[in-house]
Amino acid sequence: MFKFLKKIMNNEQSTYTKEVDSVHRILKTDIKKEPNPKEDEIIFGCGCFWGAEKCFWKLPGVVTTSVGYAGGDKSNPSYYEVCSGLTGHSEVVRVIWNKSEIDISDLLKMFWECHDPTQKNRQGNDMGTQYRSAIFFKNDNNKKIILASKEQYQKELNKKNLGSIKTEIKKVETYFYAEKYHQQYLAALGNRQYCSAAPTKVKLGNFTGSSYKLKENVWENFNWEVDKCVLRSDNNPIKNSI
């Protein structure tokens, strides 16, 4: 055990080899693709990445999603190393979207609403730095709108006396794919239907720079008043029409 922890602390490469399929279980797209000029990417940490990924793959206009690790120091960590809390990484969802079909403000709305960003280093029953709330961006052009959405959501939380946002927001250059069995976990036959997210039930409305593209019928599929509403839904992407 001590040798294992020492390797992590010294940032040594693990002998564990991660094998990850490239095809998304639901969207049938390449989860390892890079965004083209009509697309963009962002990385969200909303607690356990199983349920969080499903929230995003269901949104119309999302090209692909994957789960992985980001925000820490160790290169290509394993799930067990991240769970040790010594790598500094967070469990995250990488989202690539078509900018003509869905706006980053739609994605930010999902992010803020699908978990409780006022909880520090935890989400529901899951505790540890790997479960921290986080937004990691690669495109500098997205920083302003991310911060604007945070400011507006904090105002909405204040109305309910729900505390201050603890979300980590920073630019990152690296993202490490999680193991194969974690990818689209909730869509795999026989897997445990688990999600620890604890939404505040507070909604994000318009904010500076927002330009929502998704219609109300999409958001009607996410009733945060219903416990574990994401787990109760099917795996299919939602159509952006009435």
N, C-alpha and C positions, 0 to 999 in steps of 0.2 A: 504493500500500500504506500509506504513512504517513498519507494523508488518511483512509483507512478506519479505521486504528487511532485517529486523533485523534477521529473522530466517536464511536467507542465510548467513549473515555475521557471525552469531554464529555457523554455520555449523550444524544447527538442521535438523533433518530428516523431509522431506516434507510429508504431509499426502497424497500426490498424489501417487497412486500405478501404476507402469508401468507394462503392460502386453506385453510380446514379444513372438511371435511365433518362433519356432525353425527351421522351414523349409524355406529355401531360395526360393523366388518366381520363380527364373529362374533356378538356379543350382540344386534345389531340395536336397540340402545337409543341414546338421545341422549347423546353424549359431553360435550355442553356443559350438561347438565342440572344444576340445583342440588338438593341433597338435600332430601327432604321430611321431615316430623317422624319418620317411621319409618326414616329412613336417616341416614347420617353420611358424612363424607369425610376422607381423609387423603392425604398426599403422600409418596412414598418415592423416595429416590435410592439405587440399587443398582448403579451403573456404567452401562454402555450401556443406554438405556431400551428397546431392541427386545426383548431376551429377558426383561427384568424385567416388562414389561407382560404378556407371555404368561403368566408365572407367576401373576399376579393374576386375569386374565380367566378362567382355567380353574377358579378356586375357586367352588364353589356358594354362592350368596347375594350374589355381587358383581353389582351392577346395571350398572355401566359402568366403563370405564377409558379413559384417554387418556394421551398422553405430552406433556411440555412442559418448561418451564424455571421454576425457582424458587430463592429464597435469595439472589439477587443484587440489583443496583441498577438496571440498565438496563430501561426499559419496553419490553415487546414485542420482545425481541431475536430475531434470526434464528439459525439453527443455526450458521452460520459465525461469527457474533459470539460466541456462547457458546463455541465451540471455540477462540477466540482466548485464552480465559482471563481476559479483561479485564472481563467483565460481572459476574463473581462468582456467576453462576448455575450450578446443577447440573442435569444431565439427570435428569428425574424422571417418576414415574408417579402420576397422580391416580386414586384409587380411591374409588368411591361404593358402599356396601354396605347391604344390608337387615339391620337389627339383629336381626330375629327369626330370620334364617336363618344368619347367620355373625357371630361375635363379633370385636371388634377384636383380641383375643388370638390368634385364628386368623391374622389378617393379619400381626400382629407375628411370629408363628412363621415364616410364609413369608418375611418380610423378613429376619430374622436368619439363616435357614438358606440362602437362595438366593444369598448372596454372602459375601464375606469382609470383615466390618466392621473388621478390624484393619489393613487397608491404608489408607494415607492418600493422598488425592488420586489414586487409581488403582483399577483393578479388573482384575486379570490383565494383559493386554498393553496395555490402554488407560490412558494416563497423562494427568493434568491435573486441575485443580480441578473441572472439570465432571463428573468421574467419581467424585467423593467420595461416601462413604456418608452418607445424611442421612434424617432423619424430620422433615417439616414438618407441623405440625398447625394447624388453625384453631379447633378446639373445645378450650377450656381444660380441660374435663372429662376429656380424653384424656391430658393430660400425666402424671398420676400413674402410670397403667398403662404408658405408654411407658417411663418411667424404671425402673419395677419390672421390666419385661421385659429391659431393658438390664442391670440389676444381676444378674439370674438368668443371663442368657446369658454375662456375664463370668465368673461362677462356673464355668460349664460349660467355657468356654475355658481357664480357669486349670487345670482338671484335665488338660488336654492340652498345657499350656505353650505356648499359641498367641498370647500377647501381649494387649495392651490394645485395647479398642474405641475407634475414632477417629470414630465416627458423630456428625455434627452434629445436634443436636436443638433445634428452636426453633419458635416460633409465627410464622406468616407470614400476610399478608393477601392477597397477590397470587400468581397462578399464570398463566403465559402458555403458551398452546397451541403445540406445535411444528407444523411445516409438515405439510401433508396427507400427503405421502409417508412420513412417519415414523409415522403413526397405524396401530396394529396391523400394523406393518411385516412381521413374520414370517408373517402370514396372507395377504399379497398374493402372487398368482401370479408366480413368476419372481424374487422378491426373494432376495437373498443370505441364507442361513441362518447368521447370525453371533451369537455371544454370548460375551463375554469374562469373564463372572462366574467366580469361583474359590471356590466354597463351601468352608467349613472342614470339612464333613461332621459337624459337631457339632450335635446336636438340642436344641431348646428344649422343656423339659417344663413342668410346672406352676410358676406363680410367683404372687406376691401380686396378687390381683385378677383372675387369669385365669379364664375361663369358656368353655372351648372348646366349640364347637358342631359342628365337623366331625368325622366319624367316621374311624377308622383307614384305611378303604379309600380315602379321599381322599388321604391322605399317602403311601400306597403307590405313587401315581403319580409321586412325586418321589423318586427314588433318587439321592441326591447322591453316592453311590459311583460312579455311572456318569457318565463325562465327557459334558458337554453334554446331560444327560438331558432338559432342557426342549426343546431343538431336536429331539430324537428323538421327542417326543410329538406327537400330533395337536393340532389347534387347538380341539377341542370342549370345552366346559365339563364338568367332572366332576360326576356325580350323588352326592349325599350319602346313599348307602344301601349296604347290604351285599347 
